[in-house]
Amino acid sequence: MAHPEWVNAQKKTGFEIKKIGSRFYMYKRESKWDKEKKKAVKTTGEYIGVVTPSGIVPSKKREHESKPVFSLEYGATAFVKSLAGDWV
């Protein structure tokens, strides 16, 4: 079954889009070698998010992980070291 064009525009290498009900979901896709079958077997990995016409809405778990982390500690330490450089 072919997906609509707005879904195909969101496709990326290494990811898989599945239609469940009326919604489209993106999952990470991998393949592993099966020694018994002597061929590669596709495995569906972790859930990425919902595919919408405006883009991919990340899952709540991934949304929390993707926020940038800022460290103010280095700046404060460097400032104190620069002030007290002749004491050290």
C-alpha positions in Angstrom: 0.0 0.0 0.0 1.4 3.4 -1.0 1.6 6.2 1.5 0.4 9.7 0.7 3.0 12.2 -0.6 3.2 14.1 2.7 4.2 10.9 4.4 6.8 10.0 1.8 8.3 13.4 2.2 9.1 12.6 5.8 10.9 9.3 5.0 14.6 9.0 6.1 17.2 6.3 5.6 17.3 3.9 8.5 13.7 4.6 9.5 10.4 2.9 8.8 6.9 4.4 8.6 3.9 2.2 9.6 0.2 3.0 9.2 -1.8 1.9 12.2 -5.4 2.8 12.1 -5.6 6.2 10.4 -2.3 7.5 11.7 1.3 7.1 10.5 4.1 6.3 13.0 7.9 6.4 12.5 10.2 3.7 13.9 13.9 3.1 13.7 14.8 0.2 11.4 17.7 -2.2 11.5 18.7 -5.5 10.0 20.6 -8.3 11.5 22.2 -11.4 10.0 20.4 -14.7 10.8 22.8 -17.6 10.6 20.1 -20.2 10.3 18.2 -18.5 7.4 21.5 -17.2 5.9 19.9 -13.8 5.1 19.4 -10.5 6.7 16.2 -10.1 8.8 14.6 -6.7 9.4 14.0 -5.7 13.0 11.9 -2.7 14.0 13.6 -0.6 16.7 12.4 2.1 19.0 9.4 4.4 18.4 10.4 7.9 17.1 7.0 9.7 16.8 3.9 10.5 14.8 4.1 11.6 11.2 1.9 14.6 10.4 1.7 16.8 7.3 3.6 19.5 9.2 6.4 17.1 10.2 7.3 14.5 12.8 5.9 15.0 16.3 8.4 13.2 18.7 7.2 10.9 21.4 7.1 12.4 24.9 10.1 10.3 25.9 12.2 11.4 23.0 11.0 15.0 23.3 12.5 15.2 26.8 15.8 13.7 25.5 16.2 16.1 22.6 16.4 19.4 24.6 19.8 21.0 24.7 21.7 21.0 28.0 23.6 24.0 29.2 26.3 24.0 31.8 26.9 27.2 33.7 29.4 25.6 36.1 32.3 25.9 33.7 31.9 29.6 33.2 31.6 30.3 36.9 34.7 28.2 37.6 36.7 29.8 34.8 35.7 33.3 36.1 36.8 32.5 39.6 40.1 31.0 38.4 40.8 34.1 36.3 40.2 36.4 39.4 42.3 34.2 41.7 45.0 33.2 39.3 47.8 34.9 41.2 46.7 33.3 44.5 46.9 29.8 43.1 
